[in-house]
Amino acid sequence: MTELFWVVWAIVLGVTLSFSLGGFAALRPRWGGILVASGAGAAGGIGLSALFYFIGVLRGSATLAIAMEMTAIFGGAFLAWKRRWPRTAEVSESRGLKLTFAAAVALLLVIVTLAFAAAWQSNPQGNWDAWAIWNMRARYLAAGDGFAARAWSPVLGAASHPEYPLLLSSFIASCWAFSHSVSELAPIATGYAFFLALIAMVTGGVAALRGPIMGLAAGLVLLASPALLREAPAQYADVPLACYMAGAVLLAMLDRPVFAGILAGFAAWTKDEGLLFLAIFLVVSAVIKRRAAILALAGALPVALVAVAFKLSLPKLATSFTGVSGGGLASRAADFSRAGIILAAFGREIAAMSTSWYHPVLPLIALGVACGLERERLRAAVYSGSVALLLLLGYFGAFLVTGYDLKWQLDTALGRLLVQVWPLIVITAVAAMRAPKLAAAPAPKAQKKISGRR
């Protein structure tokens, strides 16, 4: 159980810094700001802990990571105490409808958590990549005595992808190393924390952008997305990556560019697709949010430099994407039959995001029909939609030129890639819709003063 303490410790670290430095107190509704700060703080805290531990391992002292975390959390706690959130009155809009949606979110979250618990109980080690890639590398990073470098050794071979970024493995390793215990609890709790952070940021962020009903509706759509729910207990890095990508885009839309950049940098340190996302995020921000692009770059740069330096320090691996895809790249890119195969696979995987008759796009369609689009909000939707579309085009291009067996690559990777982008699609769809106009709750009637003569 001590492993769970270090997961909670990292979340407290991030949430403390988020509440003290993020400026989320200005967001309305107030609970939306709290959810955004909590979700961004949890994801950011895990990222910081992973980064501190990785630096400590490189320096040969894991205790250095604890010292850096202690400094950050106490500094954040002091700032949070100095900048306590003000209590401000808010307009009450259709309280009954909001409570209904909130109750539905809470109930669905409980049901989903129980389903996760059953999955964890039956398969505590996670799916194949969990123990063959992420958790195996975490064991090397946690072992000490010079074993850490084996986490990225080319001797591990293609199946373990030694060139993958190390955020998830480093964080799990820190929990194991600090608790002097290795069990399934740390990766399970980490995966669940990222899932909760994703739901919190999307719900709270959309509520701050488009109103409470739309925020709760976005949270409901994610909680009722079968593909996302199937991926969350797997202990892979795809849900953490989806969390960082959605959080970065939402924080940029909420005019928090530095924090958006920080989460985008952590995306680059989570998985190779995160490097593509970071590049797309910065380019789209430079085009649409020019003033904020430099601040976003400043936030992303420290962690992005670690990710890039890690990649450049590795020997050129024949098993990496660039190593495999180098020969014959031009001929594969010009092969129209490959493009047709990839498009057909995209169609199948999008359809497979459903369960039985239900597909998560159905509530978005129903919401769009009921609310309609709002022209004034299309700029925000164009921003998040551009990031999502360019990511999908990037994934398409990667499949087009890959030197791996195309069918195998599509069957094993495409479904998870769509899960990464799905929260961005939900954000885009809801951001473009007209928020329902709700009647304000009637003001309480003033009581008449009854006075009598003596």
C-alpha positions as CSV (number, residue, x, y, z in Angstrom):
1,M,0.0,0.0,0.0
2,T,3.0,2.3,0.4
3,E,3.1,2.5,-3.5
4,L,-0.3,4.1,-3.4
5,F,1.1,6.8,-1.1
6,W,3.6,7.9,-3.7
7,V,0.9,8.1,-6.4
8,V,-1.2,10.3,-4.1
9,W,1.9,12.3,-3.2
10,A,2.6,13.1,-6.8
11,I,-1.1,14.2,-7.3
12,V,-1.0,16.4,-4.3
13,L,2.3,17.9,-5.6
14,G,0.7,18.8,-8.9
15,V,-2.6,19.9,-7.6
16,T,-0.9,22.2,-5.0
17,L,1.1,23.9,-7.7
18,S,-1.9,24.1,-10.1
19,F,-4.1,25.8,-7.5
20,S,-1.4,28.2,-6.5
21,L,0.0,29.2,-9.9
22,G,-2.6,28.3,-12.6
23,G,-4.9,31.2,-12.1
24,F,-7.9,28.8,-12.3
25,A,-9.8,30.7,-9.6
26,A,-11.1,33.1,-12.3
27,L,-12.9,30.4,-14.2
28,R,-16.6,30.1,-14.0
29,P,-18.5,28.0,-12.9
30,R,-16.3,27.7,-9.8
31,W,-16.6,23.9,-9.8
32,G,-15.4,23.9,-13.4
33,G,-12.2,25.7,-12.4
34,I,-11.7,23.3,-9.5
35,L,-12.0,20.3,-11.9
36,V,-9.6,21.8,-14.4
37,A,-7.1,22.7,-11.7
38,S,-7.4,19.2,-10.1
39,G,-7.1,17.3,-13.4
40,A,-4.2,19.4,-14.8
41,G,-2.5,19.2,-11.4
42,A,-2.9,15.5,-11.1
43,A,-1.5,14.9,-14.6
44,G,1.2,17.5,-14.2
45,G,2.2,16.2,-10.7
46,I,2.7,12.7,-12.1
47,G,4.7,14.2,-15.0
48,L,6.9,16.2,-12.6
49,S,7.5,13.2,-10.3
50,A,8.5,11.1,-13.3
51,L,10.9,13.8,-14.6
52,F,12.5,14.4,-11.1
53,Y,13.0,10.6,-10.7
54,F,14.5,10.3,-14.2
55,I,16.9,13.1,-13.5
56,G,17.7,11.6,-10.1
57,V,18.5,8.2,-11.7
58,L,20.8,9.9,-14.2
59,R,22.6,11.6,-11.4
60,G,22.8,8.3,-9.5
61,S,20.7,9.4,-6.6
62,A,17.0,8.7,-6.3
63,T,16.8,10.7,-3.1
64,L,17.5,13.8,-5.3
65,A,14.0,13.3,-6.8
66,I,12.4,13.3,-3.3
67,A,14.3,16.5,-2.4
68,M,13.1,18.3,-5.6
69,E,9.5,17.1,-5.0
70,M,9.6,18.3,-1.4
71,T,10.9,21.7,-2.5
72,A,8.1,22.0,-5.1
73,I,5.3,20.9,-2.9
74,F,6.1,23.1,0.1
75,G,6.7,26.0,-2.2
76,G,3.4,25.4,-3.9
77,A,1.6,25.0,-0.6
78,F,2.9,28.3,0.6
79,L,1.8,30.0,-2.6
80,A,-1.6,28.3,-2.4
81,W,-2.0,29.6,1.2
82,K,-1.0,33.1,0.1
83,R,-3.4,33.0,-2.9
84,R,-6.6,31.5,-1.4
85,W,-9.4,31.2,-3.9
86,P,-11.9,34.1,-3.4
87,R,-15.5,33.2,-2.7
88,T,-17.7,34.8,-5.3
89,A,-21.4,34.6,-6.0
90,E,-22.4,32.8,-9.2
91,V,-25.6,33.0,-11.2
92,S,-27.7,30.0,-10.6
93,E,-29.0,28.6,-13.9
94,S,-31.5,25.7,-14.0
95,R,-30.2,24.1,-10.9
96,G,-32.3,21.0,-11.3
97,L,-31.0,20.2,-14.8
98,K,-27.4,20.7,-13.7
99,L,-27.9,18.4,-10.7
100,T,-29.5,15.8,-13.0
101,F,-26.5,15.9,-15.3
102,A,-24.0,15.9,-12.4
103,A,-25.8,12.9,-10.8
104,A,-25.6,11.1,-14.1
105,V,-21.8,11.7,-14.4
106,A,-21.3,10.6,-10.8
107,L,-23.4,7.4,-11.3
108,L,-21.7,6.5,-14.5
109,L,-18.3,7.1,-12.9
110,V,-19.1,4.7,-10.1
111,I,-20.3,2.0,-12.7
112,V,-17.1,2.5,-14.8
113,T,-14.9,2.2,-11.7
114,L,-16.6,-1.0,-10.7
115,A,-16.0,-2.4,-14.2
116,F,-12.3,-1.3,-14.0
117,A,-12.0,-3.0,-10.6
118,A,-13.3,-6.3,-12.2
119,A,-10.8,-5.9,-15.0
120,W,-7.9,-5.2,-12.6
121,Q,-8.8,-8.2,-10.5
122,S,-8.9,-10.6,-13.5
123,N,-5.8,-9.1,-15.1
124,P,-3.7,-7.1,-12.6
125,Q,-0.6,-7.2,-14.8
126,G,-2.3,-5.3,-17.6
127,N,-2.3,-6.2,-21.3
128,W,0.8,-7.3,-23.3
129,D,2.5,-3.9,-23.8
130,A,2.0,-3.1,-20.1
131,W,4.3,-5.7,-18.8
132,A,6.4,-6.2,-21.9
133,I,7.2,-2.5,-22.4
134,W,6.2,0.0,-19.8
135,N,6.3,-2.0,-16.5
136,M,9.3,-4.0,-17.5
137,R,11.3,-0.8,-18.2
138,A,10.0,0.6,-14.9
139,R,11.6,-2.4,-13.1
140,Y,15.0,-1.6,-14.5
141,L,14.6,2.1,-13.6
142,A,13.6,1.1,-10.0
143,A,16.3,-1.5,-9.5
144,G,19.3,0.9,-8.9
145,D,22.9,-0.3,-9.0
146,G,23.4,0.8,-12.6
147,F,20.4,-1.2,-14.0
148,A,18.5,1.9,-15.2
149,A,20.4,2.1,-18.5
150,R,19.0,-1.3,-19.4
151,A,15.5,0.3,-19.7
152,W,16.6,1.8,-23.0
153,S,19.2,-0.8,-24.1
154,P,18.9,-1.9,-27.8
155,V,19.6,-5.5,-26.5
156,L,15.9,-5.6,-25.4
157,G,15.0,-5.8,-29.0
158,A,12.1,-4.5,-31.2
159,A,9.3,-5.8,-29.1
160,S,10.1,-3.7,-26.0
161,H,10.7,-0.5,-28.0
162,P,13.8,0.8,-26.1
163,E,13.5,4.2,-27.9
164,Y,10.1,5.0,-26.3
165,P,9.9,8.0,-24.0
166,L,10.0,7.3,-20.3
167,L,7.4,9.3,-18.4
168,L,5.0,6.5,-17.5
169,S,7.8,4.0,-16.7
170,S,9.8,6.5,-14.7
171,F,6.8,7.4,-12.5
172,I,5.9,3.8,-11.8
173,A,9.6,3.1,-11.1
174,S,9.6,6.0,-8.6
175,C,6.7,4.5,-6.7
176,W,8.4,1.1,-6.6
177,A,11.8,2.5,-5.6
178,F,10.5,4.8,-2.8
179,S,8.2,2.2,-1.3
180,H,10.8,-0.6,-1.7
181,S,8.0,-2.8,-3.1
182,V,7.1,-4.0,-6.6
183,S,3.4,-4.9,-7.2
184,E,0.6,-4.1,-9.6
185,L,-0.8,-1.4,-7.4
186,A,1.3,1.4,-8.7
187,P,0.6,1.0,-12.5
188,I,-3.1,0.3,-11.7
189,A,-3.4,3.5,-9.6
190,T,-1.5,5.5,-12.1
191,G,-3.7,4.5,-15.0
192,Y,-6.8,5.3,-13.0
193,A,-5.4,8.7,-11.9
194,F,-4.9,9.6,-15.6
195,F,-8.4,8.5,-16.5
196,L,-9.9,10.6,-13.7
197,A,-7.7,13.6,-14.7
198,L,-8.9,13.3,-18.3
199,I,-12.6,13.3,-17.3
200,A,-12.0,16.2,-14.8
201,M,-10.2,18.4,-17.3
202,V,-12.7,17.8,-20.1
203,T,-15.7,18.3,-17.9
204,G,-14.4,21.3,-16.1
205,G,-12.7,22.9,-19.1
206,V,-15.8,22.6,-21.4
207,A,-17.9,23.9,-18.6
208,A,-15.7,27.0,-18.3
209,L,-15.8,27.4,-22.1
210,R,-19.4,26.6,-23.0
211,G,-21.3,26.5,-19.7
212,P,-22.0,23.8,-17.1
213,I,-24.5,21.7,-19.0
214,M,-22.2,21.4,-22.0
215,G,-19.3,20.5,-19.7
216,L,-21.2,17.8,-17.9
217,A,-22.4,16.5,-21.3
218,A,-18.8,16.2,-22.6
219,G,-17.9,14.3,-19.4
220,L,-20.8,11.9,-20.0
221,V,-19.8,11.3,-23.6
222,L,-16.3,10.3,-22.5
223,L,-17.6,8.1,-19.7
224,A,-19.8,6.4,-22.2
225,S,-17.1,5.8,-24.8
226,P,-16.5,2.0,-25.0
227,A,-13.1,2.2,-26.7
228,L,-11.7,4.6,-24.1
229,L,-13.1,2.4,-21.3
230,R,-11.6,-0.7,-22.8
231,E,-8.2,1.0,-23.0
232,A,-8.1,2.6,-19.5
233,P,-7.4,-0.6,-17.4
234,A,-4.8,-1.9,-19.9
235,Q,-2.0,0.1,-18.2
236,Y,-0.7,1.4,-21.6
237,A,0.5,4.9,-22.2
238,D,-2.4,5.8,-24.6
239,V,-4.8,7.2,-22.0
240,P,-2.1,9.2,-20.2
241,L,-1.2,10.6,-23.6
242,A,-4.8,11.4,-24.4
243,C,-5.0,13.2,-21.0
244,Y,-2.0,15.4,-21.7
245,M,-3.2,16.2,-25.3
246,A,-6.7,17.1,-24.3
247,G,-5.5,19.1,-21.3
248,A,-3.0,21.1,-23.4
249,V,-5.6,22.0,-26.0
250,L,-8.2,22.9,-23.3
251,L,-5.8,25.0,-21.3
252,A,-4.8,26.9,-24.5
253,M,-8.5,27.5,-25.2
254,L,-8.9,28.8,-21.7
255,D,-6.0,31.2,-22.2
256,R,-3.5,29.4,-19.9
257,P,-0.8,29.0,-22.5
258,V,2.2,28.3,-20.1
259,F,0.3,25.4,-18.4
260,A,-0.9,24.2,-21.8
261,G,2.7,24.1,-23.0
262,I,3.8,22.2,-19.9
263,L,1.2,19.5,-20.5
264,A,2.1,19.4,-24.2
265,G,5.8,18.9,-23.2
266,F,4.7,16.0,-20.9
267,A,2.9,14.5,-23.9
268,A,6.2,14.4,-25.8
269,W,7.8,12.6,-22.8
270,T,5.0,10.0,-22.7
271,K,5.0,8.4,-26.1
272,D,6.4,9.0,-29.7
273,E,3.0,10.2,-30.8
274,G,3.3,13.0,-28.2
275,L,6.3,14.4,-30.1
276,L,4.1,14.7,-33.2
277,F,1.3,16.3,-31.0
278,L,3.8,18.8,-29.6
279,A,4.9,19.9,-33.0
280,I,1.3,20.2,-34.3
281,F,0.2,22.0,-31.1
282,L,2.9,24.6,-31.4
283,V,2.3,25.2,-35.1
284,V,-1.5,25.5,-34.7
285,S,-1.0,27.8,-31.7
286,A,1.3,30.0,-33.8
287,V,-1.3,30.3,-36.5
288,I,-4.5,30.7,-34.5
289,K,-3.2,32.0,-31.1
290,R,-0.1,33.8,-32.1
291,R,0.3,35.9,-28.9
292,A,0.1,32.8,-26.7
293,A,2.3,30.6,-28.9
294,I,5.6,31.9,-27.4
295,L,4.3,31.3,-23.8
296,A,3.2,27.8,-24.8
297,L,6.6,27.1,-26.2
298,A,8.2,28.4,-23.0
299,G,6.1,26.0,-21.0
300,A,6.8,23.0,-23.2
301,L,10.5,23.6,-23.8
302,P,12.0,22.1,-20.6
303,V,10.4,18.7,-20.8
304,A,10.5,18.7,-24.6
305,L,14.3,19.2,-24.4
306,V,14.6,16.2,-22.1
307,A,12.5,14.0,-24.6
308,V,14.5,15.2,-27.6
309,A,17.9,14.8,-25.8
310,F,16.9,11.3,-24.8
311,K,16.1,10.4,-28.4
312,L,19.3,11.9,-29.7
313,S,21.5,10.2,-27.1
314,L,20.3,6.7,-28.2
315,P,22.2,4.8,-30.8
316,K,20.4,4.5,-34.2
317,L,18.2,1.5,-33.7
318,A,17.3,-0.7,-36.6
319,T,14.0,-1.5,-34.8
320,S,12.9,2.2,-34.5
321,F,10.3,3.7,-36.8
322,T,12.8,5.7,-38.7
323,G,15.2,2.7,-39.0
324,V,12.5,0.4,-40.3
325,S,10.8,2.9,-42.6
326,G,13.9,4.4,-44.2
327,G,14.3,2.0,-47.1
328,G,11.6,2.1,-49.8
329,L,9.8,5.0,-48.2
330,A,9.1,6.8,-51.5
331,S,7.6,3.7,-53.1
332,R,5.3,3.0,-50.2
333,A,4.2,6.6,-50.0
334,A,3.2,6.5,-53.7
335,D,1.4,3.2,-53.4
336,F,-2.3,4.1,-53.7
337,S,-3.4,0.6,-52.7
338,R,-1.8,1.1,-49.3
339,A,-3.8,4.3,-48.9
340,G,-7.0,2.4,-49.6
341,I,-6.1,-0.3,-47.1
342,I,-5.4,2.4,-44.4
343,L,-8.6,4.3,-45.1
344,A,-10.6,1.1,-44.9
345,A,-8.9,0.2,-41.6
346,F,-9.8,3.7,-40.2
347,G,-13.4,3.1,-41.1
348,R,-13.5,-0.3,-39.4
349,E,-11.7,1.0,-36.2
350,I,-14.0,4.0,-36.0
351,A,-17.0,1.7,-36.2
352,A,-15.4,-0.6,-33.7
353,M,-15.4,2.2,-31.1
354,S,-19.0,1.1,-30.4
355,T,-20.6,-1.7,-28.4
356,S,-23.6,-3.5,-29.8
357,W,-25.9,-0.7,-31.3
358,Y,-24.4,2.1,-29.3
359,H,-21.6,4.4,-30.7
360,P,-20.3,7.4,-28.7
361,V,-20.8,9.7,-31.7
362,L,-24.6,9.2,-31.3
363,P,-24.9,11.5,-28.2
364,L,-22.8,14.1,-29.9
365,I,-25.1,14.0,-32.9
366,A,-28.2,14.3,-30.6
367,L,-26.6,17.2,-28.7
368,G,-25.7,18.9,-32.0
369,V,-29.3,18.6,-33.3
370,A,-30.8,19.8,-30.0
371,C,-28.4,22.8,-29.6
372,G,-27.2,23.7,-33.1
373,L,-24.0,25.4,-34.0
374,E,-22.9,28.9,-32.9
375,R,-20.8,30.9,-35.3
376,E,-19.1,33.0,-32.6
377,R,-17.7,29.8,-31.1
378,L,-16.4,28.3,-34.3
379,R,-12.9,29.8,-33.8
380,A,-12.4,27.7,-30.7
381,A,-13.7,24.6,-32.5
382,V,-11.3,25.3,-35.4
383,Y,-8.4,25.4,-33.0
384,S,-9.0,22.0,-31.3
385,G,-10.3,20.5,-34.5
386,S,-7.2,21.5,-36.4
387,V,-5.0,19.7,-33.9
388,A,-7.2,16.6,-34.0
389,L,-7.3,16.5,-37.8
390,L,-3.5,17.0,-38.2
391,L,-2.9,14.3,-35.7
392,L,-5.1,11.9,-37.7
393,L,-3.3,12.9,-40.9
394,G,0.0,12.4,-39.2
395,Y,-1.0,8.9,-38.1
396,F,-2.2,8.2,-41.7
397,G,1.1,9.2,-43.1
398,A,3.0,7.1,-40.6
399,F,1.0,4.0,-41.6
400,L,1.6,4.9,-45.3
401,V,5.4,4.9,-45.0
402,T,6.0,2.3,-42.3
403,G,8.3,-0.5,-43.1
404,Y,6.5,-2.8,-40.7
405,D,3.9,-5.2,-41.9
406,L,1.0,-2.9,-42.7
407,K,-1.8,-5.2,-41.6
408,W,-0.1,-6.0,-38.3
409,Q,0.6,-2.4,-37.7
410,L,-3.0,-1.4,-38.3
411,D,-4.5,-4.2,-36.3
412,T,-2.3,-3.5,-33.2
413,A,-2.0,0.3,-33.2
414,L,-4.8,2.1,-35.0
415,G,-7.5,1.5,-32.3
416,R,-5.3,3.0,-29.6
417,L,-4.4,5.9,-31.8
418,L,-8.1,6.8,-32.2
419,V,-8.5,6.6,-28.4
420,Q,-5.7,9.2,-28.1
421,V,-7.6,11.6,-30.4
422,W,-11.2,10.9,-29.3
423,P,-11.2,13.4,-26.4
424,L,-10.1,16.2,-28.8
425,I,-12.9,15.3,-31.2
426,V,-15.4,15.5,-28.3
427,I,-14.0,18.9,-27.2
428,T,-14.2,20.2,-30.8
429,A,-17.8,19.0,-31.3
430,V,-19.1,20.5,-28.1
431,A,-17.1,23.7,-28.5
432,A,-18.9,24.4,-31.8
433,M,-22.4,24.0,-30.3
434,R,-24.7,26.6,-29.0
435,A,-25.0,26.3,-25.2
436,P,-28.6,25.8,-24.1
437,K,-30.2,29.0,-22.7
438,L,-31.3,28.1,-19.2
439,A,-33.6,30.1,-17.0
440,A,-32.0,31.6,-14.0
441,A,-33.4,30.4,-10.7
442,P,-35.9,32.9,-9.2
443,A,-34.5,35.2,-6.6
444,P,-35.7,34.6,-3.1
445,K,-38.6,36.8,-2.1
446,A,-37.9,39.4,0.4
447,Q,-39.8,38.8,3.7
448,K,-42.1,41.7,4.7
449,K,-41.3,43.2,8.0
450,I,-44.3,43.1,10.4
451,S,-44.3,45.9,12.8
452,G,-46.8,46.6,15.5
453,R,-47.6,49.4,17.8
454,R,-47.1,49.1,21.5
